[in-house]
């Protein structure tokens, strides 16, 4: 049995028929765990490297099954609704397994490379017809480097196009190993300014910039992406700083930059995780978003 194809990792979703994470029709493998703590994260359940419990209280029927099976005393009924004490919850999943209303669920499961590839290969004909393939995302794909590299090797062994969506925060050695296995890097840069990046994500961006230069110097196909967060990085100054970084430091055409409008869909997930550190803002208007896009042309 091949050691690499039985290598295990933690994923929280595998999404088929995606058309937004690289060219063509793609299967996106979302890996659990991320070193950044972006308050606008669309998948905050993926920030933890371990599985996490999510709760949709609006679906709770007050049956009490979760309270009866929780081995840690974290689940209890209050006013006929289940309340999770996050300070003692171990995310063991016992409550989620008995929740008939599907109000409780566990994000993150351990899988092997073989198990992932079985799903990826189901759509091989779509990849061939559309120029699509497999995209590793997250969380942060490089945060589980051995598992991610084994997935890329398995995909390339089946002649499947590969893409890696990354925040760029990993050791240079990880990217050097990924370069020959990856057709496209979808490289997120939250802010060019070091302190602004730290304020928004909890981490500086010096290593992120170094890795971007590494990929550019290696001649990799790169799409620079910036999620536009209102009142954080969606000013003309921020977009122009990104353009200058791409042009002057990476030697890239600014048309390789993709601006991503703020998406409110992630906000509700913070509440489902029992967290109150997410942001609550409105997305940019069509007119303002078009104005920012014109700065790249």
Helices and strands as residue ranges (DSSP letters): E 8-18, E 26-31, G 44-46, E 52-55, G 57-59, H 65-69, E 75-78, E 81-84, H 94-98, E 104-107, E 109-112, H 113-120, G 121-123, H 124-130, E 133-138, G 141-144, H 145-157, E 161-166, H 172-179, E 184-188, H 194-201, H 206-217, E 222-227, H 236-244, I 245-249, G 254-256, E 257-260, G 264-266, H 267-272, H 286-293, G 294-296
